[in-house]
Amino acid sequence: MGVTLTRESERPHVARLTLDVGELNLFTIAEARKLRETLESVPEEVAVLTVGADRSADGAGEVRGLSAGLNLEWGRSLSPHEGQELLEAFYEMCQAVRELGAVVVCECGDYTLGVGFELALCCEFRIATVDARLGLPEVNVGLPTVIHGGLLGRFVGQGVADELIYTGRTLTGTEAADLELLNRAVEPDRYEGAIEELVDELASKSPQVLKEQKRVMAGFRSVGLERGMAASVDRIGRSFGTDHQREAMDAFLEGREPEFES
């Protein structure tokens, strides 16, 4: 129970963060802080991380969601000071994903809502079922969407983001994929397979290159495209001549799969 981190024995650069804090994985301050602490403990060697619910809790033919958001029973009586403390914990949790060195795949499953959806927006990849419920319905429970909900406009444009945020309407997995909020929207019986296919594809790349690519993308985001592109010249120039770069290029030219040493 809780938040756990496991690494693959045969691919130590691949890890999984599992969230299991009740049926719907609802968040309080405690869960947000625990998730942040676990993210901050991810070893430097990890280049691919999946974040999802405990799959062993799925019933036959069922797919569990990542999170249904805030624990409303817990949060309904919070004072303004306590509410601010909660939002700070949510902000730090989501920032831990954005600042992580590894590429992150979010297993949205059958539902990912509220702060769970904000967490998903911070990941590089998102996969859900076709009938999943996804979105930011905070306005329906008397709260404005804040913090990383602001990322929504970067994905779908400000007009669509405004409609979703002001109405609190949720999307199906199919609708979210059409808006490019998801990388994959699949039938439930294909869900785990779709995750594994993506992870396998990412894991086959050089861990060093994946981590370096994430740093470059973070630069585009944090200092702006023009400065980010200029900064990437020096950073990526240093990639030439490394063992991983040479092995990847040799393998490509020789028509074989690369073999990277950790």
Secondary structure, DSSP 8 states (H G I E B T S, - for coil): -EEEEEE-SS-TTEEEEEEESSTT--B-HHHHHHHHHHHHTS-TT--EEEEEE-GGG--TT----SB--B-HHHHTT--HHHHHHHHHHHHHHHHHHHT-SSEEEEEEEEEEETHHHHHHHTSSEEEEEEEEEEE--GGGGT----GGGGGHHHHH-HHHHHHHHHH---EEHHHHHHTTS-SEEE-GGGHHHHHHHHHHHHHTS-HHHHHHHHHHHHHHHHH-HHHHHHHHHHHHHTTTTSHHHHHHHHHHHHTS------
